[in-house]
C-alpha cells in the first residue's frame, strides 16, 4: 500500500517530491503486476510467498533511499521526510505476528473462501495465544467454582462383622419335624427368590410365601437362571416341598375383573408371567386377590375373572390358582362365599382351582371363627356353598378391626379381636392337615431411642417455660403456641423376625391340646392384654364410623319420605331395606310421613 506523507513545517523541495512520486509509481507498478496473476493463486498462501513479498517491498524502499542519496540535493527536512516514507513503507511490508501464526500451507477452494474469511475476522479479534490464555483462565475459574460447591457426602454403610453375619445366619428357632400342620410366614425374596428358602429356615418355618417379583410395579426383569437353580437346590437341601408348601402371592396391581381392554391385558400379562415363574421354580400353588368390580355389574366382573383364569390354565400346565378370601371393603370381589362359588362354577379345569382362607379377612367380612361352635358353622357354610375340598392354603392373621368391620388390618396372633381361641380352632381342624399355613402378621418392633426421648422431654420443658415467660406478650404467645403444637417425634421401628419364630412355635403348640390348660389360659390373657390398647382404639373408630353412616342413612330416608310424593308404604319399606337400616331403628318414620302430608 502507498505511504502517505505527513505535512511538515519545513518546505519540501522538488527533489523530495520527485522521490515520493517515484515511490508511489513503483508501488502502482507492483500492484498492476500482481493483478495479472491468476485469480486462483490469490487463495494460495504460503510462508515462502509471504517472505518474497516482504523482500521485494524492502528492496524497493532500499532503492529509493539509494536514489535519493545519489541526488545529493537534500536538506535536513527532506531527509526526515524520506526517512519517514521509508520507515512507513517497510512497516507496511511486515506481516503481523497474528497473521504469521494463522498462515496455512493449503489451497482454499472457492466454496471455502467465505468460511476462511470468517476465520480471518476471528483472528483479527484476538491472537491464538490470547485465546489460549483466556480458555485456561476460564477453566481455572470453573475448577475453583467446582471446588467451592459442596459435594454430596457418600453414605458409608457400616460393614457387618463376622460375628454379626454368623448371628444373622443362625436360625432363630429350630424347625419342627413330623407335624401335621405346616406353619411358616411370608418371607422376603429380595436379591433373588432363592433367598426366600433360607429366610424361612431362619424363622423355623415349614412353609412360606413370597413375591416372585416386585408387587408394586408392572415392569420387572426376568427370572435369572442362577436364582431359579438356587431356589430348587435350596428346597432340596432344606427339605421343602415346593409343590405343596410354597405359596407365592400375586401382585397387588393385578385386577382380573378389569373392564378396560388395555388395563385388562396389562393385568393378565403380569398375572401370566408369575405363573410361568411358578412352573420354572417347580411351584404348584399360586395365591392372588380376585379383583374389584370398579362399579361395573358384579356378575360381569366375575365372568371376566373366570375367563382370565381359563386362559391362564390353557397357557400353563401345572399351577393351581387360589382365590384369596377378602375383607369386603368397597367393591372387592371374594368377601363372600357366594363370590368364590360363582367364579369356581365358571372354571373349566376345576382340578386347578382352589381357595386360600385368610382368617383376618373372614372375620372382617362377617364370618365368626372365635368359638368352636361358630367356627364349625362357618366351615359348614363354606362346605355347602363352595366345598372344603377347594381349600388349599391358609393365611393366619389376627384382626385389629372388630368383627364385620370389613377392614383389612392384620394383628399379631392372639392380640386382636379374633383371639387365641380362634387359632386353636384352626390348628385343630383335621381337614387343614398338610396345607401351607402362612403368617402375614406385623413384625415391626418399636425401638427405644434415648436421643428422641430426651428431645421430646426438652421440648415439653421448654414449652412450659415459654408459656410462663411470655404470658401476655403477643410474640411470646405465638412462640409458645407453635412449640406446643409441634408433633411428637415419630416412633422408630425395626424389623424383628423373631416375632414370626415365636408365633410359629406358639401355633404349633396348640395342635392336639385343650383350651382348659393353665398354660393356654395364661398365654391367652397375656396376648389379649398386649393388644388391648389397639383394640380399644380401633373399636372406638369403628363405632364413630357406624354412627356417622347411620346418621347419613337416616337423613337420606327422611328426605325420601318428605320429598317422595306418591310413594307407597311398600316402596318406602324397600328404600329402608336398601339403605341397610331395620325399621325398628327408625320408629319415627311414620311421624315424618304425617308431617309430609300436612
C-alpha positions in Angstrom: 0.0 0.0 0.0 1.4 3.5 -0.7 2.6 5.5 2.2 1.2 8.9 2.8 3.4 11.9 3.6 2.7 13.9 6.6 2.7 17.7 6.4 5.8 19.4 7.8 6.6 22.9 8.9 9.7 22.9 6.7 9.4 23.5 2.9 9.8 20.4 0.7 12.0 20.9 -2.4 11.3 19.4 -5.8 13.8 16.6 -5.3 12.0 15.2 -2.3 8.7 15.5 -4.2 10.1 13.6 -7.1 11.4 10.8 -4.8 8.0 10.4 -3.3 6.3 10.2 -6.7 8.8 7.6 -7.8 7.9 5.5 -4.7 4.1 5.8 -5.5 4.8 4.8 -9.1 6.8 1.8 -8.1 4.0 0.6 -5.8 1.4 1.1 -8.5 3.5 -1.0 -10.9 3.8 -3.6 -8.3 0.0 -3.8 -7.8 -0.6 -3.9 -11.5 1.9 -6.8 -12.0 0.2 -8.6 -9.1 -3.2 -8.1 -10.7 -2.1 -10.2 -13.7 -1.6 -13.2 -11.6 -4.3 -15.9 -12.0 -7.3 -15.4 -9.7 -7.0 -18.8 -8.2 -3.4 -18.1 -7.0 -4.8 -15.3 -4.8 -6.1 -18.0 -2.5 -2.7 -19.7 -2.2 -0.9 -18.6 0.9 2.5 -20.0 1.9 5.3 -18.8 4.1 7.6 -18.5 1.1 5.4 -16.1 -0.9 5.0 -14.0 2.2 8.7 -13.7 2.6 9.3 -12.9 -1.0 6.7 -10.1 -0.9 8.4 -8.6 2.1 11.8 -8.9 0.4 10.5 -7.2 -2.8 9.0 -4.2 -1.0 12.0 -3.8 1.3 14.3 -3.7 -1.8 12.1 -1.1 -3.4 12.4 1.0 -0.3 16.2 0.5 -0.3 16.5 1.5 -3.9 14.5 4.6 -3.2 16.9 5.5 -0.4 19.9 4.9 -2.8 18.4 7.1 -5.5 17.8 9.9 -3.0 21.3 9.6 -1.6 22.8 9.9 -5.1 21.0 13.1 -5.8 22.9 14.8 -3.1 20.5 17.6 -3.1 18.5 17.4 0.0 18.4 19.3 3.2 17.6 18.1 6.7 13.9 18.4 6.3 13.9 16.4 3.1 15.9 13.6 4.8 13.4 13.5 7.6 10.5 13.2 5.1 12.3 10.5 3.1 13.2 8.5 6.2 9.6 8.6 7.4 8.4 7.4 4.0 10.9 4.5 4.1 10.0 3.5 7.6 6.3 3.7 6.7 6.8 1.5 3.7 8.9 -1.0 5.5 6.4 -1.2 8.3 3.6 -1.8 5.8 5.5 -4.7 4.3 5.9 -6.6 7.6 3.3 -9.4 8.3 1.8 -9.1 11.8 2.5 -11.9 14.2 -1.1 -12.9 14.4 -1.1 -13.2 10.6 2.0 -15.4 10.6 0.6 -17.8 13.1 -2.6 -18.2 11.0 -0.9 -18.9 7.6 -1.6 -22.3 6.4 0.0 -24.2 3.5 -3.1 -25.4 1.7 -5.2 -24.5 -1.3 -8.5 -23.0 -0.3 -11.4 -23.9 -2.7 -13.8 -21.3 -3.9 -16.5 -22.9 -1.7 -14.4 -22.5 1.5 -13.4 -18.9 0.7 -16.3 -17.4 2.7 -15.6 -19.6 5.7 -11.9 -18.7 5.6 -12.8 -15.0 5.6 -14.8 -15.6 8.8 -11.8 -17.3 10.3 -9.6 -14.3 9.4 -12.0 -12.0 11.1 -11.8 -14.0 14.2 -8.0 -13.9 14.1 -8.2 -10.1 13.9 -10.2 -10.0 17.1 -7.5 -11.7 19.2 -4.4 -13.8 18.8 -4.5 -17.6 19.4 -2.1 -17.1 22.3 -4.6 -14.8 24.0 -7.4 -17.2 23.2 -5.5 -20.0 24.9 -4.8 -17.8 27.9 -8.4 -16.9 28.1 -9.6 -20.5 27.9 -7.1 -21.5 30.5 -8.3 -18.8 32.8 -11.9 -19.9 32.2 -11.0 -23.5 33.0 -9.3 -22.4 36.2 -12.3 -20.4 37.2 -14.6 -23.3 36.6 -12.4 -25.6 38.6 -12.4 -23.1 41.5 -16.2 -23.0 41.4 -16.5 -26.7 41.4 -14.3 -26.9 44.4 -16.5 -24.3 46.2 -19.7 -26.3 45.5 -20.4 -28.8 48.4 -20.1 -32.3 47.2 -22.8 -34.8 48.5 -21.4 -37.0 51.2 -21.4 -40.7 50.4 -23.4 -42.7 52.9 -20.9 -45.1 54.4 -22.6 -48.3 55.4 -21.1 -50.0 58.4 -19.8 -53.4 57.4 -21.1 -56.2 59.5 -18.6 -58.1 61.5 -18.1 -61.8 61.1 -19.8 -62.4 64.4 -22.9 -60.4 63.2 -23.1 -62.3 60.0 -22.9 -65.6 61.8 -25.5 -64.5 64.3 -27.9 -63.5 61.5 -27.4 -66.8 59.7 -28.2 -68.8 62.8 -31.8 -69.9 62.9 -34.0 -68.1 65.4 -35.8 -71.3 66.1 -35.4 -74.9 65.0 -37.9 -76.4 62.6 -40.4 -78.8 64.0 -40.4 -82.2 62.3 -43.2 -84.6 61.9 -46.1 -82.2 62.5 -49.4 -82.5 60.6 -49.7 -78.7 60.2 -47.1 -76.8 58.1 -46.8 -73.3 59.6 -44.5 -70.5 58.2 -44.6 -66.9 57.1 -44.4 -64.6 54.1 -40.7 -64.1 53.9 -38.5 -61.9 51.7 -37.2 -62.9 48.3 -35.0 -59.8 48.0 -31.9 -60.2 45.8 -33.2 -63.5 44.4 -36.1 -65.9 45.1 -33.5 -68.5 46.3 -33.0 -66.4 49.5 -36.7 -67.0 50.5 -35.8 -70.6 51.4 -33.0 -69.7 53.8 -35.2 -66.9 55.2 -37.8 -69.4 56.1 -35.2 -71.7 57.7 -34.1 -68.7 59.7 -37.5 -68.4 61.5 -38.0 -72.2 61.8 -40.9 -72.3 59.3 -42.2 -75.4 57.5 -44.0 -73.4 54.8 -43.6 -70.0 53.3 -45.0 -67.4 50.9 -43.1 -64.9 48.8 -43.4 -62.4 45.9 -41.9 -63.8 42.7 -41.2 -60.2 41.6 -41.9 -56.7 42.7 -45.6 -56.5 43.6 -45.8 -52.7 43.2 -44.7 -52.2 39.6 -45.6 -53.6 36.2 -42.2 -54.0 34.5 -39.8 -56.4 36.1 -36.6 -58.1 35.0 -36.9 -61.8 34.0 -36.1 -64.6 36.4 -32.4 -65.3 36.4 -31.2 -68.8 35.8 -28.9 -68.9 38.8 -31.8 -67.7 41.1 -34.0 -70.4 39.7 -31.4 -73.1 40.2 -30.5 -71.8 43.6 -34.2 -71.9 44.7 -34.5 -75.5 43.6 -31.3 -76.6 45.2 -32.1 -74.8 48.5 -35.5 -76.5 48.6 -33.9 -79.9 48.2 -31.1 -79.1 50.7 -33.5 -77.9 53.4 -36.3 -80.4 52.6 -39.1 -78.1 51.5 -41.7 -79.5 49.1 -42.1 -76.6 46.6 -45.2 -78.3 45.1 -47.1 -78.4 48.4 -45.7 -75.9 51.0 -44.6 -72.8 49.0 -47.3 -70.3 48.3 -46.4 -67.3 46.1 -48.5 -64.2 46.4 -49.8 -62.3 43.4 -49.2 -58.6 42.6 -51.4 -56.1 44.3 -51.7 -54.2 41.0 -53.4 -57.0 39.1 -57.2 -56.8 38.8 -58.5 -59.6 36.6 -62.0 -58.1 36.8 -60.8 -55.0 34.9 -63.2 -53.9 32.2 -60.9 -51.6 30.2 -59.2 -53.7 27.4 -55.8 -52.2 27.7 -55.7 -52.4 31.5 -57.1 -55.9 31.4 -54.4 -57.0 29.1 -51.7 -55.4 31.3 -53.1 -57.2 34.4 -53.4 -60.6 32.6 -49.9 -60.4 31.2 -48.4 -59.7 34.6 -50.5 -62.5 36.1 -49.4 -65.0 33.5 -45.8 -64.0 33.9 -46.0 -65.0 37.6 -47.5 -68.4 36.6 -44.6 -69.1 34.2 -42.2 -68.3 37.0 -44.0 -70.8 39.3 -43.5 -73.5 36.7 -39.9 -72.6 36.2 -39.3 -72.9 40.0 -41.4 -76.1 40.4 -44.1 -74.4 42.5 -47.7 -75.7 42.1 -49.8 -73.2 44.2 -50.3 -69.5 43.4 -52.5 -67.2 45.6 -54.0 -64.0 44.4 -56.7 -61.4 45.1 -59.7 -62.0 42.8 -60.2 -58.3 41.9 -62.7 -55.4 42.2 -65.7 -54.5 40.1 -64.8 -50.8 39.7 -68.6 -50.1 39.9 -69.3 -52.5 37.0 -72.1 -55.1 37.4 -70.8 -57.8 39.7 -71.8 -60.8 37.5 -69.9 -59.3 34.6 -66.8 -58.7 36.7 -66.9 -62.3 38.0 -67.2 -63.6 34.4 -64.1 -61.6 33.4 -62.1 -63.1 36.3 -63.2 -66.7 35.3 -62.4 -66.0 31.7 -58.9 -64.8 32.6 -58.3 -67.9 34.8 -59.4 -70.2 32.0 -57.0 -68.6 29.6 -54.2 -68.9 32.2 -54.9 -72.6 32.6 -54.6 -73.0 28.9 -51.2 -71.3 28.8 -49.8 -73.3 31.7 -49.7 -77.0 32.8 -49.2 -77.4 36.5 -50.1 -74.3 38.5 -53.2 -74.4 40.8 -54.8 -70.9 41.2 -56.0 -70.0 44.7 -58.7 -67.3 45.2 -58.0 -65.5 48.5 -60.9 -64.6 50.7 -61.2 -60.8 51.1 -62.3 -58.5 53.9 -65.1 -56.9 51.8 -64.2 -53.2 51.6 -65.6 -51.2 48.6 -66.4 -53.3 45.5 -63.9 -56.0 46.2 -64.8 -59.5 44.9 -64.2 -62.5 47.1 -65.5 -61.4 50.5 -68.5 -63.8 50.4 -68.6 -67.5 49.8 -71.0 -66.9 47.0 -68.5 -64.8 45.1 -66.0 -67.7 45.3 -68.6 -70.2 44.3 -69.6 -68.1 41.3 -66.1 -67.9 40.0 -65.3 -71.6 40.5 -68.5 -72.6 38.7 -67.2 -70.9 35.6 -63.8 -72.6 35.6 -63.3 -75.3 33.1 -60.5 -77.2 34.8 -61.7 -77.4 38.4 -58.7 -79.6 39.4 -56.5 -76.5 39.1 -58.6 -74.0 41.1 -58.8 -73.5 44.9 -59.2 -71.1 47.8 -56.9 -69.6 50.4 -58.7 -68.8 53.6 -57.4 -65.7 55.3 -58.6 -65.6 59.0 -58.4 -61.9 59.3 -60.4 -61.3 56.1 -63.0 -63.9 57.0 -63.6 -62.3 60.4 -63.7 -58.7 58.9 -66.2 -59.9 56.3 -68.6 -61.3 58.9 -67.5 -64.9 59.4 -67.0 -65.6 63.1 -64.2 -68.1 63.9 -63.8 -67.4 67.6 -65.7 -70.1 69.4 -65.7 -73.8 68.4 -69.4 -73.7 67.5 -69.2 -70.5 65.4 -66.1 -71.9 63.7 -67.9 -75.1 62.9 -70.8 -73.2 61.5 -68.6 -71.2 59.2 -66.8 -74.4 57.9 -70.2 -76.0 57.3 -71.4 -72.9 55.3 -68.3 -72.9 53.3 -68.5 -76.6 52.5 -72.1 -76.2 51.4 -71.5 -73.1 49.3 -68.1 -73.7 47.9 -66.7 -77.0 49.1 -64.0 -77.6 51.6 -62.1 -79.7 49.0 -61.2 -76.4 47.4 -59.3 -75.1 50.5 -55.6 -75.5 49.5 -53.9 -73.0 51.9 -54.4 -70.5 54.8 -53.2 -67.1 55.8 -53.0 -66.8 59.6 -53.6 -63.3 60.9 -55.4 -61.8 63.8 -57.6 -58.7 63.3 -57.1 -55.2 64.7 -60.6 -54.3 63.5 -63.8 -55.5 65.1 -66.0 -58.3 63.7 -67.8 -57.5 60.5 -65.9 -54.2 60.1 -64.8 -55.0 56.5 -61.3 -53.6 57.3 -58.2 -55.5 56.4 -56.0 -54.8 59.4 -53.7 -57.6 60.4 -52.7 -58.1 64.1 -50.3 -60.4 65.8 -51.7 -63.8 66.8 -53.8 -63.5 70.0 -53.6 -59.7 70.3 -56.6 -58.8 68.0 -60.3 -59.3 68.1 -60.1 -62.9 67.0 -58.1 -64.0 70.0 -56.0 -67.1 70.6 -59.0 -69.5 70.8 -59.9 -68.8 67.1 -56.4 -70.1 66.1 -56.8 -73.1 68.4 -59.8 -73.9 66.3 -57.8 -73.6 63.1 -54.8 -75.6 64.3 -57.1 -78.5 65.4 -59.2 -78.7 62.2 -58.3 -82.1 60.7 -59.3 -81.0 57.2 -56.5 -78.5 57.2 -53.7 -81.0 57.8 -50.9 -80.9 55.3 -51.8 -77.5 54.0 -49.4 -74.5 54.0 -50.3 -72.0 56.7 -48.7 -68.6 56.3 -48.3 -65.8 58.8 -48.8 -62.3 57.5 -48.6 -60.6 60.9 -46.6 -57.4 61.5 -43.0 -57.8 62.7 -42.1 -54.1 63.2 -40.9 -53.7 66.8 -40.7 -50.3 68.4 -37.2 -49.3 69.5 -36.1 -47.0 72.3 -34.0 -44.1 71.2 -32.6 -42.1 74.1 -31.9 -39.1 71.9 -35.5 -39.0 70.7 -36.9 -39.3 74.2 -34.6 -36.6 75.6 -35.6 -34.2 72.8 -39.2 -34.8 73.5 -38.7 -34.1 77.2 -36.7 -31.0 76.4 -39.5 -29.7 74.1 -42.1 -30.2 76.9 -40.0 -28.3 79.5 -39.1 -25.5 77.0 -42.8 -25.2 76.1 -43.8 -24.7 79.7 -41.1 -22.1 80.3 -42.1 -20.2 77.2 -45.7 -20.1 78.3 -44.8 -18.7 81.7 -42.3 -16.1 80.5 -44.3 -14.8 77.6 -47.7 -14.6 79.2 -49.5 -11.5 77.9 -47.0 -10.9 75.1 -48.2 -11.5 71.6 -44.9 -12.6 70.2 -44.2 -14.9 73.1 -47.7 -16.4 72.9 -47.2 -17.2 69.3 -43.9 -18.8 70.1 -45.4 -20.9 72.9 -48.3 -21.9 70.6 -46.0 -23.1 67.9 -43.9 -25.2 70.2 -47.0 -26.6 71.9 -48.5 -27.7 68.6 -45.3 -29.5 67.4 -45.9 -33.1 66.5 -44.3 -35.7 68.8 -41.3 -37.5 67.3 -42.2 -40.4 65.1 -41.7 -43.7 66.7 -38.8 -45.7 65.2 -39.3 -49.4 64.4 -37.1 -52.2 63.4 -37.9 -55.5 61.6 -37.9 -58.3 64.2 -38.2 -61.7 62.6 -38.1 -63.4 66.0 -41.8 -62.4 66.3 -42.6 -64.9 63.5 -40.4 -67.5 65.1 -42.3 -67.2 68.4 -45.7 -67.2 66.7 -44.8 -70.3 64.7 -43.9 -72.2 67.8 -46.9 -71.0 69.6 -49.3 -72.1 66.9 -47.6 -75.5 66.7 -48.0 -75.9 70.4 -51.8 -75.6 70.0 -52.0 -78.8 68.0 -53.7 -81.6 69.9 -54.0 -79.7 73.1 -57.0 -78.4 75.1 -58.1 -74.8 75.9 -58.6 -75.6 79.6 -54.9 -76.0 80.3 -53.4 -73.4 82.6 -50.6 -72.7 80.1 -53.2 -71.9 77.4 -55.2 -69.6 79.7 -52.1 -67.8 80.8 -50.8 -67.3 77.2 -54.3 -66.2 76.1 -54.5 -63.5 78.8 -51.0 -62.2 78.1 -51.6 -61.8 74.4 -55.0 -60.2 75.0 -53.5 -57.7 77.4 -50.8 -56.9 74.9 -53.3 -55.8 72.2 -55.9 -54.2 74.5 -54.9 -50.6 73.7 -55.0 -51.2 69.9 -58.3 -53.0 70.1 -59.9 -50.2 72.1 -58.6 -47.6 69.7 -60.0 -49.4 66.6 -63.3 -50.2 68.4 -63.9 -46.5 69.0 -63.0 -45.6 65.5 -65.4 -48.3 64.1 -68.2 -47.1 66.3 -67.7 -43.5 65.2 -67.9 -44.7 61.6 -71.1 -46.6 62.2 -72.7 -43.6 63.9 -71.8 -41.3 61.0 -73.1 -43.8 58.4 -76.3 -44.3 60.4 -76.8 -40.5 60.6 -76.4 -40.2 56.8 -78.8 -43.1 56.1 -81.5 -41.7 58.4 -81.2 -38.3 56.8 -81.5 -39.8 53.3 -84.5 -41.9 54.3 -86.2 -38.9 55.9 -85.6 -36.9 52.8 -87.2 -39.7 50.8 -90.5 -39.5 52.8 -90.6 -35.7 52.7 -89.9 -35.3 49.0 -91.1 -38.6 47.7 -94.7 -37.7 46.8 -97.0 -40.6 45.7 -94.7 -43.3 47.2 -96.5 -46.3 48.6 -95.7 -47.8 52.0 -94.1 -50.8 50.2 -91.8 -48.6 48.3 -90.8 -46.8 51.5 -90.1 -50.1 53.2 -87.9 -51.2 50.3 -86.0 -47.9 50.4 -85.2 -48.5 54.1 -84.1 -52.1 53.5 -81.9 -50.9 50.6 -80.3 -48.4 52.9 -79.4 -51.2 55.3 -81.4 -49.9 58.4 -84.0 -52.0 60.1 -87.4 -50.4 60.6 -87.1 -50.9 64.4 -84.3 -48.3 64.4 -86.4 -45.8 62.6 -89.6 -45.8 64.6 -90.3 -42.1 63.9 -90.7 -42.7 60.1 -94.5 -42.5 60.4 -94.2 -39.1 62.0 -92.1 -37.9 59.1 -94.7 -39.3 56.7 -97.5 -37.5 58.5 -95.6 -34.2 58.5 -95.2 -34.5 54.8 -98.9 -35.0 54.3 -99.6 -31.8 56.2 
